Amino acid sequence: MKATKEEQILRDREELGLSIRSLGNKYGMSRSRIHRMVLKGKGELKSIVVKQKKELEELPDDVAMLKAMLRKEQLKNELLNNVIEVASKELGIDIRKKRGTRQSD
């Protein structure tokens, strides 16, 4: 999940302790606008942190369940690799991306 500019400003303020002036310089905004964001966003930032903590708590912590999930994903990965290999052989071309190749424009 990508943070919005306002969320990033609030995180920089809370986590890094950046001043309003330095935040304004960093993000190219006026100090008064940053100040309003910080005042408005203190409650919003707390709700974001609470939401993230809840998401972490919802993750399964049962070792057997985690092992089963890992095994399922490993099988899925193996299946996909086999499909790519079979397709490569049937088509006669290498489908996998080679290391160090440049992306086309």
NUKEBA-471463 format. One record per residue: residue in three letters; y, x, z of N, C-alpha, C in turn. Coordinates in steps of 0.001 Angstrom, whole numbers, plus 500000, padded with zeros to 6 digits. Each point is the difference from the previous one (the first is absolute). Last residue first. Layout:
BEGIN
ALAYXZYXZYXZ
...
//
This chain:
BEGIN
ASP500333511919475636501277499303500200500003498645499378
SER495682502831502155500763499809498764501247499189500295
GLN497485503422503459500090498602499612500828499889498736
ARG496983504369501331501324499410500128499938498539499572
THR496033503267502280500527499428498755501333499350500274
GLY497054502165503313501036500806499368500531499426498709
ARG495151498500501459501021500566500893501001500812499191
LYS497403495840497767499775501392500346501127500501500884
LYS497835494921499330501183500826499802499701501417500455
ARG496225496476498069500657500509501204501196500872499636
ILE497004498209496682500941499007500515500807500548501174
ASP497379502063495480500143500216501437501092499071500522
ILE496658498942495710501265500643500370500053500144501515
GLY496517497702497402500072501362499497501318500688500278
LEU497935495467501049501158500101499119500147501400499405
GLU496462499073503067499888499038498904501139500128499004
LYS500024502697503922498877500370499135499903499069498800
SER503231499041503296500334501262499322498902500400499026
ALA499277496278502786500973499685498954500374501258499220
VAL497225500541503714499278499295498940500949499686498845
GLU501936501948503842499096500938499325499269499343498839
ILE502711497305502760500826500898499189499123500981499231
VAL497891497179503060500491499209498864500836500889499077
ASN498564501869504042498885499843499057500420499212498768
ASN503105500439503505499777501299499358498879499916498978
LEU500798496218502634501080500199499035499854501338499275
LEU496960499069503484499796499095498874501058500208498929
GLU500494502323504043498888500550499231499727499142498763
ASN503190498427503041500496501197499329498915500615499115
LYS498778496416502745500891499518498939500529501182499184
LEU497496500962503804499146499457498941500830499518498821
GLN502308501440503805499353501140499360499096499540498859
GLU502033496724502682500982500635499120499407501217499291
LYS497322497819503202500258499088498879500981500628499011
ARG499182502285504006498825500063499125500206499121498767
LEU503261499791503376500044501288499314498852500121499010
MET500062496253502794501079499913499020500100501294499192
ALA496963499909503545499541499104498938501053499885498896
LYS501119502431503859498989500719499229499505499154498833
LEU502923497988503051500704500997499200499038500807499133
MET498203496930503051500690499281498930500719500990499085
ALA497970501713503844498973499540499065500642499287498807
VAL502794501369503567499512501131499215498965499556498969
ASP504151497133501952498572500096500226499433501072499067
ASP504535498330500076499768501220500764498522500176500344
PRO503598497389496145498755499977500776499796501322500728
LEU504894497945498934498972500807499356498736499997500853
GLU504146497960501350499078499143499267498901500785499288
GLU503649502072502374499068499396500952498963499148499289
LEU503507501921497502499087501030500463498957499435500959
GLU503406497152498508499118500337498880498989501060500409
LYS503359498872503080499019498919499885499015500284498876
LYS503606502928500526499053500169501099498917498931499948
GLN503552499692496952499130501122499657498964500244501090
LYS503286496722500809499118499565498915499026501109499621
VAL503374501001503102499017499101500609498991499543498950
VAL503621502517498488499102500848500789498904499157500636
ILE503376497732497716499182500753499045498988500853500750
SER503210497703502522498994499069499485499092500683498980
LYS503604502460501742499011499760501053498917499053499509
LEU503609500765497182499159501187500074498915499826501059
GLU503296496663499583499082499974498869499045501185500041
GLY503487499756503181498978498984500263498959499941498900
LYS503592502923499350499264500418501189498902499007500342
GLY503333499655496286498613500364499813499235500398501238
LYS504774498816499637499186498854499584498511500340500052
LEU503087503450500943500137498941501006499099498818499677
VAL500161503483496866499353500464501232500078498919501069
MET502221499235495923498546499990499822499281500378501294
ARG504674500321499912499576498584500019498483499896499846
HIS501859504300499604500134499514501377499542498543500111
ILE500252501964495729498868500535500751500025499467501425
ARG503685498937497389498814499280499509498742500461500739
SER504026502236500890500039498636500559498790499187499545
ARG500674504402498315499559500010501391499979498596500588
SER499207500659494702501073500146500974499439499954501412
MET496947501917496009500568498723500423501119500260501008
GLY496457503001497791501155499683499166500612498655500315
TYR496218502555502146499699498849499146501183499561499138
LYS500304503835502983498661500094499411499744498892498988
ASN504025500004502580499990501080499003498662500063499277
GLY500367496953503519500891499602498917500027501038498896
LEU497687501029503932499270498989499228500825499537498810
SER502037502888503051499031500724499177499132499040499189
ARG503147498092502960500693500773498968498999500715499099
ILE498410497749503780500408499031498985500699500718498849
SER496472502883502731501227499265500293500328499043498861
LEU494929501598501422501137500334499149501209499151500365
GLY495235500411501820501222500029500784501225500380499182
LEU495109499278498918500621501308499837501279500139500811
GLU497448495897500157499034501091500127500652501379499955
GLU502690495925499580499182499945501208499148501253500177
ARG502748499578496096500856499897501191499167500083501274
ASP497789499815495872500675501295500142500864500015501249
ARG497996495929498895499006500971500488500625501377500186
LEU502673496638498113499732499710501410498981500975500578
ILE500907500284495413501189500390500757499755499788501485
GLN496725498480497087499989501459500064501196500513500793
GLU499709495389499145498971500401500960499976501509500157
GLU502857498266496732500496499666501336498990500409501075
LYS498790500456495487501026500979500347500512499761501414
THR495078498371499159501268499774499316500994501044500462
ALA494635500891499880501092499540500843501243499779499150
LYS494651499632498578501178500825499872501138499385500809
MET494411499918500303501170499156500000501240500895500000
//
